[in-house]
Amino acid sequence: MPATSDAPYLYTPYLGIVGEKAMDPASGALATGPLTKKFFDEASEPKQLVEIPGASHVDLYDKGEFVTLAVEALHSFFQKHGGGE
């Protein structure tokens, strides 16, 4: 069952983070961005989609400059929606 089928029923804040290069179908199996975008489109509010310029899917896991940008996006999102410190 595709995860997007359940996206409208996700009643918690949703943050999708994608690498810019992961949005390109030419990147083959690593073109995960369109799946994240589709889930984002179907998800209920509040939601946010962050695209990290110059990053591929894998870069978000192991290249410091891209990981830092993703963590900063997470921190900002959780500050706004997480209710924590």
C-alpha positions in Angstrom: 0.0 0.0 0.0 1.5 3.4 -0.9 2.3 5.7 2.0 0.5 8.5 0.3 -2.8 6.8 0.9 -2.4 7.5 4.6 -0.9 11.0 4.3 -4.3 12.9 4.6 -4.8 11.1 8.0 -1.5 12.2 9.4 -2.6 14.7 12.0 0.8 15.6 13.3 3.1 18.2 11.8 4.9 16.9 8.8 8.4 18.0 7.6 9.7 16.6 4.3 13.4 17.2 3.5 14.7 16.5 0.1 17.9 17.1 -1.8 17.6 19.2 -4.9 19.2 16.4 -7.0 16.7 13.8 -5.6 14.0 15.7 -7.4 15.5 14.8 -10.8 14.1 11.6 -12.4 17.4 11.3 -14.3 19.1 10.4 -11.0 17.3 7.0 -11.2 16.7 5.1 -8.0 17.8 8.0 -6.0 15.1 10.2 -7.3 13.2 10.0 -4.0 12.2 13.7 -4.0 9.0 13.2 -6.1 7.8 10.6 -3.6 8.3 13.0 -0.7 6.6 15.8 -2.7 3.6 13.6 -3.4 3.3 12.7 0.3 3.7 16.4 1.2 0.9 17.3 -1.2 -1.4 14.8 0.4 -0.5 15.5 4.0 -2.7 17.6 6.3 -1.5 20.8 7.8 0.8 21.9 9.4 3.4 20.8 6.9 6.6 22.0 5.3 8.8 20.9 2.5 12.4 21.8 2.5 14.6 21.3 -0.6 18.4 21.4 0.1 20.1 23.0 -2.8 22.8 20.9 -4.5 22.2 17.8 -2.4 21.3 14.3 -3.6 19.3 11.9 -1.4 22.4 10.2 0.0 24.2 13.6 0.6 21.6 14.3 3.3 23.0 11.4 5.3 26.7 11.8 5.0 27.9 15.2 3.7 28.4 17.6 6.5 27.3 20.8 4.8 24.0 19.2 3.7 23.4 17.4 7.0 23.8 20.7 8.8 21.2 22.3 6.6 18.8 19.4 7.2 19.4 19.5 10.9 18.8 23.3 11.0 15.5 22.7 9.1 14.5 20.1 11.7 15.4 22.3 14.6 13.4 25.2 13.2 10.4 23.0 12.5 10.4 21.4 15.9 10.8 24.8 17.6 7.7 25.9 15.8 5.6 22.7 16.0 7.2 20.4 18.5 6.3 22.2 21.7 9.7 21.5 23.1 12.8 23.5 23.9 
